[in-house]
Amino acid sequence: KVKVINACPDAPAVDILIDGIKQNPSGIKFPEFTNYINVDPGSRNLKVSAEGSGTPVIDGNVSLEKGKSYSVFTVNVFTKVEPLILLDDLAKPSPGKSRFRFVHVSPDAPPLDVSIKGGPTYPGITFKSATGFSLIDSGTYLVEVRIAGTTPVVASLPGVNLTEGKNYTVFIKGFVNPPAGNPNVLGVQVIVQE
């Protein structure tokens, strides 16, 4: 299973093709994502192009294992867009628990310290990297993002509801310093891995 996330903050809406077959009925805008797409295991060709253009900006083969699930983030600025492929661990959390990971996909952000208030802090997450999945008591949390080693909060997301028995990806998106006219400032978004 493959989920594709348009995490490129200056990208147009995009089309996703696997082995030449378009997977989305309409363009996937930043920071939208597909549901999991069922894909045959083995070497599969992945293409990403601006919606309707037919000209891929990502075109490569990915090796997919039987029974595994993957998230593919389109990352960087659109002129340098590239895939970030993560293996999704969808093991069911223990009773009363949820599982989450952090992913840093802000192309102009330095290393970041990311925390769940009242829970753990993950220091120095670098661009195009992800933490492993961590267990946490299910509940509602505040996610805070800081430039590594500093105190001010540069992005936050309150009211993140981590439901018992579910897995989540929390990704840091957008620009620290957006180009002129681009509204996609540094922010936080949550994906339920299902």
C-alpha positions in Angstrom: 0.0 0.0 0.0 1.3 3.4 -0.9 0.1 6.9 0.3 1.4 9.9 -1.6 1.6 13.4 0.1 2.2 16.6 -1.8 4.5 18.2 0.8 6.2 20.6 -1.7 5.0 24.1 -0.5 5.4 25.9 -3.9 4.0 23.0 -6.0 0.9 23.2 -8.1 -1.7 20.4 -7.8 -0.1 17.2 -8.9 -1.0 13.9 -10.6 0.3 10.6 -9.3 1.0 7.8 -11.8 2.1 4.3 -10.8 3.2 2.1 -13.7 1.7 4.7 -16.0 -1.8 4.6 -14.4 -3.1 7.8 -12.9 -4.1 7.3 -9.3 -6.0 10.5 -8.5 -9.3 11.7 -9.9 -8.3 15.3 -9.4 -5.0 17.2 -8.7 -3.5 16.8 -5.2 -2.7 20.2 -3.8 -0.2 21.1 -1.1 -0.5 19.7 1.6 -3.1 17.1 0.5 -2.5 13.4 0.3 -4.1 10.2 -1.2 -5.6 7.3 0.6 -3.5 4.2 0.6 -3.3 2.9 -2.9 -3.0 -0.9 -3.3 0.0 -1.7 -5.5 1.6 -5.0 -6.6 4.9 -5.7 -4.8 8.1 -5.5 -6.7 9.7 -2.7 -8.7 7.0 -0.1 -9.5 7.4 3.1 -11.6 6.3 6.3 -9.8 5.7 9.5 -11.6 4.6 12.9 -10.3 3.7 15.7 -12.6 1.9 19.0 -12.4 -1.8 18.3 -12.9 -2.7 17.8 -16.5 0.8 18.5 -17.8 1.9 14.9 -18.5 5.5 16.0 -17.9 6.9 14.2 -14.8 9.0 16.1 -12.3 9.6 12.8 -10.4 10.1 9.6 -12.5 11.7 6.6 -10.9 11.3 3.1 -9.8 10.6 2.1 -6.2 11.0 -1.3 -4.7 7.9 -2.3 -2.7 7.8 -5.4 -0.4 4.7 -7.6 -0.2 2.5 -6.8 2.9 4.3 -3.5 3.6 2.9 0.0 3.6 4.7 3.2 2.5 4.3 6.9 2.5 5.8 8.9 -0.3 6.3 12.6 0.3 7.1 15.0 -2.5 9.7 17.3 -0.9 11.9 20.3 -1.5 10.9 23.3 -3.7 9.1 22.3 -7.0 12.1 23.0 -9.2 14.1 20.5 -7.2 11.2 18.2 -6.1 12.2 14.7 -5.0 10.5 11.7 -3.3 10.9 10.9 0.4 9.9 7.3 0.8 9.1 6.1 4.4 8.1 2.6 5.5 4.9 2.8 7.5 4.7 0.6 10.6 1.0 0.1 11.1 1.2 -2.3 14.1 -1.8 -1.7 16.4 -0.8 0.2 19.6 -1.5 -1.4 23.0 -4.8 -0.6 24.8 -5.1 3.1 25.8 -2.2 4.0 23.5 -1.6 5.7 20.1 1.6 5.8 18.0 3.1 8.8 16.2 6.1 9.9 14.3 7.4 13.3 13.2 8.6 14.1 9.7 10.5 17.3 8.7 9.6 18.4 5.1 10.1 22.1 5.3 12.7 22.9 2.6 14.2 26.0 4.1 14.0 25.1 7.8 17.1 24.2 9.7 17.1 21.3 12.2 14.0 21.4 14.4 13.1 20.4 17.9 9.6 19.0 17.9 7.6 18.1 21.0 4.2 17.0 22.2 3.4 19.1 25.2 3.3 16.9 28.2 5.1 14.2 26.2 8.5 13.6 24.6 10.7 16.1 22.7 12.6 15.1 19.6 15.6 17.3 19.1 17.4 18.3 15.9 15.2 16.6 13.3 16.7 17.5 9.9 15.0 18.1 6.6 13.9 14.9 4.8 14.2 12.9 8.0 11.6 11.2 10.2 11.5 9.8 13.7 10.4 6.2 14.4 6.9 5.6 15.7 6.6 6.2 19.4 3.9 5.1 21.9 1.9 7.7 23.8 -1.2 7.7 25.9 -4.2 8.4 23.7 -5.6 12.0 24.2 -5.5 15.5 22.9 -2.1 17.2 22.6 -0.4 20.4 21.6 2.5 20.0 19.1 5.2 22.6 19.2 8.1 23.2 16.8 11.2 25.2 17.6 14.4 25.9 15.7 16.9 23.4 17.2 18.4 24.6 20.4 16.2 27.7 20.8 13.2 28.5 23.0 10.6 30.4 20.8 7.8 28.3 19.2 7.9 28.8 15.4 4.9 26.6 14.6 2.3 24.8 16.6 -0.9 22.8 16.3 -3.2 22.6 19.3 -6.0 20.0 19.7 -4.2 17.1 18.1 -6.4 14.2 19.0 -4.5 10.9 19.1 -7.2 8.2 19.2 -6.6 4.8 20.9 -5.4 2.2 18.6 -4.3 4.4 15.7 -1.0 5.4 14.1 -0.2 9.0 13.1 2.3 10.9 11.1 2.8 14.5 12.2 4.7 16.5 9.5 6.3 19.9 9.6 5.5 21.7 6.3 5.8 25.0 4.5 8.4 27.7 4.5 10.2 29.5 7.3 10.6 32.4 4.8 8.0 32.0 2.1 8.7 33.4 -1.4 6.8 36.5 -2.2 3.1 35.7 -2.6 3.4 32.2 -1.2 1.0 31.7 1.8 2.5 28.4 3.0 4.2 29.4 6.2 5.8 26.9 8.5 3.1 24.7 10.0 2.1 21.3 11.3 -0.2 18.7 9.8 -1.4 15.3 11.0 -2.1 12.2 8.9 -3.9 9.2 10.3 -2.1 6.2 8.9 -5.1 4.2 7.7 
